[in-house]
């Protein structure tokens, strides 16, 4: 029955399969064929779904709508999630971007082989998923690579590493990055290292004086059993976050004001960023970088607190290990040597992946001489995980016009496509076609 389902789908979409590719190819021996699955009810009626697990360990889901337009979106999810992957984890992102299936795109997304940091690992797993789909169903008319959040870093890396096959043929027709962490690993995590130092200066409870002391850039001792709930409790004790204003002490209010002012982080994101600077840093530094420090605040001048002199004199300082920086750069930094049309969207007030990521990526691509392949768009929103639905619709439509008609998008043109889609979806359109971010549009770092 499994083989029959695959053959049936291949026959239905034969018109969309590249003429040089057979309608159905045998999967790579190491990767079992996708198994038919019951689609979740948030997908359009008569969508067909498959699940599977790649040979390297990542779980994946595939969805193909009845009226498939012949284009496949291979999705790289954000995070990174530090827990062990589970079979249905991809459904969260499939639901978040289900408008793509509604618009006629096939969708494939995986968990990656393990939790934790590793951009090259995740990029390889994303490339493997593309191959799994091609082997099972034939090469689609178009194959798009989509990365969201940290998945933007993964997708941008995959677009560089796997742009063409061994014969020089294009693999990814287009790349779409949404609220992507695309400034490069050695640059986009610095502010969280600053947060650990500033937080500890004011709060002295992460670690507490009576606990084992460790370098803050390590995140946590390797054997620590601290939970996020326990971290939240410490943050609340020091700053009152999570308590009504009336229940916060004067000391808590001042601690919170100083931490936010010196780091540029929003109150509602303090615990989240501190959590990444705790649990993700432990994974990144101690499990992926062999304990080498990629972070440096030795010359940072913090400003904005009620007493900057005291802060800068007393804050914990650390100096990066050159090899730690090199290893993180190798894994997560980008060259800008893009070969496929690349279209991005980013909320100007994204509280998680700051819009300065786009400026850093823009400059990296420009330095590589590939600016003609990059179009960036921006919205007035202050969300990270999901923007307004019609905006994604306009974005993917613009990419298809670019590929099929040779019409390079403009921010105003993407906004117009969004407006055309708005009657079909909730959320409206919030594009700012004239916005251009700067590299310092992020927490202050001087």
C-alpha positions in Angstrom: 0.0 0.0 0.0 2.9 2.4 0.8 4.5 1.9 -2.6 1.0 2.3 -4.3 0.4 5.6 -2.5 3.7 6.9 -3.7 3.1 5.8 -7.3 -0.4 7.3 -7.2 0.9 10.7 -6.1 3.7 10.6 -8.6 1.1 10.0 -11.4 -1.1 12.9 -10.3 1.7 15.4 -10.3 3.6 14.1 -13.4 3.0 17.4 -15.2 5.0 19.2 -12.6 8.0 16.8 -12.5 11.1 18.0 -14.3 11.3 16.3 -17.7 14.8 15.0 -17.1 13.7 13.2 -13.9 11.7 10.0 -13.8 8.2 10.1 -12.4 9.2 8.0 -9.5 12.7 7.2 -8.3 13.7 4.7 -5.6 14.6 6.3 -2.3 18.3 6.3 -1.3 18.9 2.9 0.3 19.8 4.4 3.6 16.5 6.3 3.9 13.3 4.3 4.1 10.5 5.5 1.9 8.0 7.9 3.4 5.0 6.2 5.0 1.4 7.4 4.4 -0.1 9.3 7.3 -3.4 10.9 8.2 -3.2 14.6 7.6 -3.9 17.0 10.5 -7.2 18.7 10.3 -5.7 22.2 9.9 -4.7 21.3 6.3 -7.0 21.7 3.3 -9.3 18.8 2.5 -7.9 16.1 0.3 -4.3 17.0 1.2 -2.1 13.8 1.3 0.5 13.4 4.0 3.6 11.2 4.6 5.9 10.7 7.6 9.2 9.1 8.1 12.5 9.1 9.8 15.7 9.8 7.9 18.7 7.5 8.2 20.5 10.1 10.3 17.6 10.3 12.7 15.5 13.3 11.9 11.7 12.8 11.9 9.8 14.5 9.1 6.4 15.2 7.7 5.4 15.8 4.1 2.1 17.4 2.9 1.0 17.6 -0.8 -2.4 19.4 -1.5 -4.8 18.1 -4.1 -4.2 21.0 -6.4 -0.4 21.0 -6.1 1.2 23.8 -8.0 4.4 21.8 -8.6 6.5 23.6 -6.1 8.0 22.1 -3.0 8.9 24.1 0.2 11.5 22.4 2.3 11.3 24.0 5.7 14.1 24.5 8.3 12.7 25.1 11.8 14.0 27.5 14.4 15.2 27.0 17.9 17.5 25.3 18.3 15.4 23.0 20.4 17.7 21.4 23.0 15.4 18.4 23.8 15.3 15.1 22.0 13.2 15.3 18.8 9.9 13.5 18.6 8.0 12.2 15.6 5.3 14.8 15.5 7.4 17.8 16.2 7.3 19.1 12.6 3.5 19.5 12.9 3.9 22.7 14.8 5.7 24.4 11.9 3.4 22.7 9.4 0.5 24.4 11.1 2.3 27.7 11.4 2.9 27.8 7.7 -0.2 25.8 6.6 -1.1 28.8 4.3 1.6 27.6 1.9 -0.3 24.2 1.5 -3.5 26.2 1.2 -1.9 28.1 -1.7 -0.9 24.9 -3.5 2.6 24.3 -2.3 3.9 20.9 -1.1 5.6 21.1 2.2 8.3 19.1 3.9 9.9 19.7 7.3 12.0 17.7 9.7 13.2 17.8 13.3 17.0 17.4 12.5 18.8 14.4 13.8 19.1 15.6 17.4 18.4 18.5 19.6 20.9 21.2 20.3 23.1 23.5 18.4 24.7 22.7 15.1 24.0 24.7 12.0 25.9 22.5 9.5 24.3 19.4 11.0 20.8 20.9 10.5 21.7 22.1 7.0 22.7 18.6 6.1 19.5 17.2 7.5 17.5 19.7 5.5 19.3 18.8 2.3 18.7 15.1 3.1 15.0 15.8 3.4 15.0 17.4 0.0 16.6 14.3 -1.5 14.1 12.1 0.3 11.2 13.9 -1.4 12.9 13.9 -4.8 13.7 10.2 -4.6 10.1 9.3 -3.5 8.1 11.6 -5.8 10.4 12.9 -8.5 11.9 16.3 -8.8 9.3 19.0 -8.5 9.0 21.9 -11.0 10.4 24.2 -8.3 12.1 23.5 -5.0 12.2 26.3 -2.5 14.2 26.4 0.8 12.5 28.1 3.7 14.1 29.0 7.0 12.3 30.5 10.0 14.2 32.1 13.0 17.4 30.0 13.7 16.2 27.9 10.8 17.0 31.0 8.7 20.6 30.5 9.6 20.2 26.8 8.8 18.6 27.5 5.4 21.1 30.2 4.5 23.9 27.8 5.3 22.2 25.0 3.3 21.8 27.3 0.4 25.5 27.9 0.4 26.7 24.4 1.0 24.2 22.5 -1.2 23.5 25.1 -3.9 24.4 22.7 -6.8 24.8 19.0 -7.1 28.1 17.3 -8.2 27.2 17.9 -11.8 26.8 21.6 -11.2 23.0 21.6 -11.6 20.9 23.9 -9.4 19.4 22.2 -6.3 17.5 25.1 -4.7 15.5 27.3 -7.1 14.8 29.9 -4.5 15.4 30.7 -0.8 12.9 32.4 1.6 14.0 33.5 5.0 11.5 34.7 7.6 12.6 36.5 10.8 15.9 34.8 10.3 19.0 34.6 12.6 21.2 35.4 9.6 23.8 37.8 11.0 26.2 34.9 11.6 26.7 32.8 14.7 29.7 34.8 16.0 27.7 38.0 16.0 24.1 37.2 16.8 24.7 35.6 20.2 26.9 38.3 21.7 24.1 40.2 23.3 23.0 37.2 25.3 26.5 36.8 26.6 26.3 40.4 27.6 22.9 39.7 29.3 24.5 36.9 31.4 27.2 39.3 32.6 24.8 42.2 33.3 22.2 40.1 34.9 24.7 38.5 37.3 26.1 41.9 38.3 22.7 43.0 39.5 21.2 39.7 40.7 24.0 37.5 41.9 21.8 34.5 41.8 22.8 32.8 38.5 24.8 31.2 40.0 24.2 32.0 43.7 27.2 32.7 45.9 26.7 29.3 47.7 26.6 27.4 44.4 29.5 26.1 42.3 30.9 29.0 40.4 31.6 28.7 36.7 32.3 31.0 33.7 29.1 32.7 32.7 29.8 32.1 29.0 29.5 28.4 29.7 25.8 28.8 30.3 25.6 26.1 33.0 27.8 23.4 34.4 27.5 20.3 32.2 25.9 18.3 35.0 23.5 21.0 36.2 19.9 19.8 36.6 18.4 23.4 36.6 15.1 23.7 34.9 13.6 26.7 33.1 11.0 27.0 35.8 13.8 27.4 38.4 15.5 30.0 36.2 12.2 31.9 36.0 12.0 31.8 39.8 15.5 33.4 40.2 14.6 36.1 37.7 11.4 36.9 39.5 13.2 37.0 42.9 15.7 39.6 41.5 13.5 41.6 39.1 9.9 40.9 39.9 9.2 39.8 36.4 6.0 37.8 36.5 4.7 39.7 39.4 2.2 42.6 39.2 3.8 46.0 39.4 2.3 46.7 42.8 4.0 43.6 44.3 7.5 44.5 43.1 9.9 46.0 45.5 11.8 49.1 44.8 15.0 47.1 44.5 13.4 44.7 42.0 12.2 47.6 39.9 15.6 49.2 39.8 17.3 45.9 39.0 14.9 45.3 36.1 15.2 48.8 34.8 19.0 48.6 34.8 19.2 45.2 33.1 16.8 46.2 30.4 18.4 49.5 29.8 21.9 48.1 29.6 21.0 45.2 27.3 18.1 46.6 25.2 16.0 43.6 25.9 12.2 43.8 26.5 10.8 42.8 29.8 8.5 40.1 28.2 11.6 38.6 26.6 14.0 38.7 29.5 13.4 35.1 30.7 13.5 33.8 27.1 16.8 35.4 26.2 18.3 34.5 29.6 17.2 30.9 29.0 19.0 30.8 25.7 22.0 32.3 27.4 21.8 29.4 29.9 20.7 26.2 28.4 21.6 26.8 24.7 25.0 28.2 25.7 25.7 25.1 27.7 24.9 23.0 24.6 26.8 25.2 22.2 29.9 25.7 24.3 30.4 22.5 26.2 28.9 20.0 23.8 29.7 21.5 20.4 32.8 23.8 20.9 34.7 21.5 23.3 34.4 24.0 26.1 36.0 26.9 24.1 34.6 30.3 24.7 33.4 32.2 21.6 32.2 35.3 23.5 34.0 38.4 24.5 32.9 41.4 26.6 36.4 42.5 27.6 36.1 45.9 26.0 32.3 46.4 26.0 31.1 49.6 27.6 27.6 49.1 29.0 25.4 52.2 29.1 21.9 53.1 30.2 21.9 52.0 33.8 21.4 54.3 36.8 25.2 54.0 37.5 27.2 53.0 34.4 30.5 53.5 36.1 29.7 50.9 38.8 28.3 48.5 36.2 31.4 48.7 34.0 33.7 48.5 36.9 32.0 45.5 38.5 30.6 43.4 35.7 32.3 40.0 35.0 34.6 40.2 32.0 35.6 37.4 29.7 37.8 37.1 26.6 37.0 34.9 23.6 39.2 31.9 22.7 40.2 32.4 19.0 39.7 28.7 18.3 36.2 28.9 19.9 35.3 31.8 17.7 36.7 30.0 14.6 34.7 26.8 15.3 31.5 28.8 15.8 32.2 30.8 12.6 32.8 27.6 10.7 29.5 26.1 11.9 27.3 29.1 11.7 28.7 32.2 9.9 27.7 32.9 6.3 29.8 33.8 3.3 27.1 35.6 1.3 28.0 33.6 -1.8 24.4 32.9 -2.7 23.5 31.5 -6.0 19.7 31.3 -5.8 17.2 34.1 -5.6 16.8 34.9 -2.0 13.8 36.8 -0.5 13.5 37.7 3.2 10.9 39.2 5.5 11.6 40.5 9.0 9.5 42.3 11.6 11.2 45.7 12.4 10.5 45.2 16.1 11.2 41.4 16.3 12.1 40.9 20.0 13.9 37.6 19.5 15.9 37.9 16.3 16.7 41.6 16.0 16.2 43.2 12.6 19.9 44.1 12.5 20.3 40.5 11.4 19.1 41.6 8.0 21.6 44.5 7.8 24.4 42.1 8.7 23.3 39.6 6.0 22.8 42.4 3.5 26.3 43.6 4.0 27.7 40.0 3.9 26.0 39.3 0.6 27.1 42.7 -0.8 30.7 42.0 0.1 30.4 38.7 -1.8 29.1 40.6 -4.9 25.7 38.9 -4.9 23.3 41.7 -4.0 21.4 41.2 -7.2 20.1 37.9 -5.8 18.8 39.3 -2.5 15.5 41.2 -1.8 14.6 42.1 1.7 11.2 43.2 3.0 10.2 44.5 6.5 7.0 44.9 8.4 5.9 47.1 11.3 5.1 44.1 13.5 6.7 43.2 16.9 6.3 39.4 16.6 8.9 36.7 15.9 7.5 33.2 15.5 4.6 34.2 13.2 3.8 37.2 11.2 0.5 38.1 9.5 -0.7 35.2 7.2 -1.2 37.3 4.0 2.4 38.5 4.2 3.7 35.0 3.8 1.3 34.4 0.9 2.6 37.5 -0.8 6.2 36.5 -0.1 6.0 33.1 -1.7 4.0 34.4 -4.6 6.7 37.0 -5.2 9.3 34.3 -5.2 7.4 32.2 -7.8 7.0 35.3 -10.0 10.7 35.8 -9.7 11.5 32.3 -10.7 8.8 31.7 -13.4 8.6 35.2 -15.0 11.9 36.7 -14.2 10.2 39.5 -12.3 12.5 40.5 -9.5 10.4 41.5 -6.4 10.4 44.9 -4.8 9.2 45.5 -1.3 6.3 47.5 -2.7 5.4 44.7 -5.0 5.4 42.1 -2.2 3.2 44.4 -0.2 0.8 44.6 -3.2 0.7 40.8 -3.4 -0.1 40.7 0.3 -3.0 43.1 -0.1 -4.4 40.9 -2.9 -4.3 37.9 -0.6 -5.6 39.8 2.5 -9.3 39.1 1.7 -8.6 35.4 1.9 -6.7 35.4 5.2 -6.8 37.2 8.6 -4.0 39.4 9.8 -3.7 42.2 7.3 -0.6 43.6 5.7 2.0 45.6 7.6 4.9 46.1 5.2 7.1 49.2 5.4 8.6 49.3 1.8 11.0 52.2 2.6 12.6 50.7 5.7 16.3 49.9 5.7 17.9 48.5 8.9 21.3 49.3 10.3 23.7 46.9 11.9 23.3 48.7 15.2 19.5 48.2 15.3 19.9 45.9 18.2 20.8 45.9 22.0 23.5 48.5 22.5 27.0 47.0 22.3 29.8 49.6 22.3 
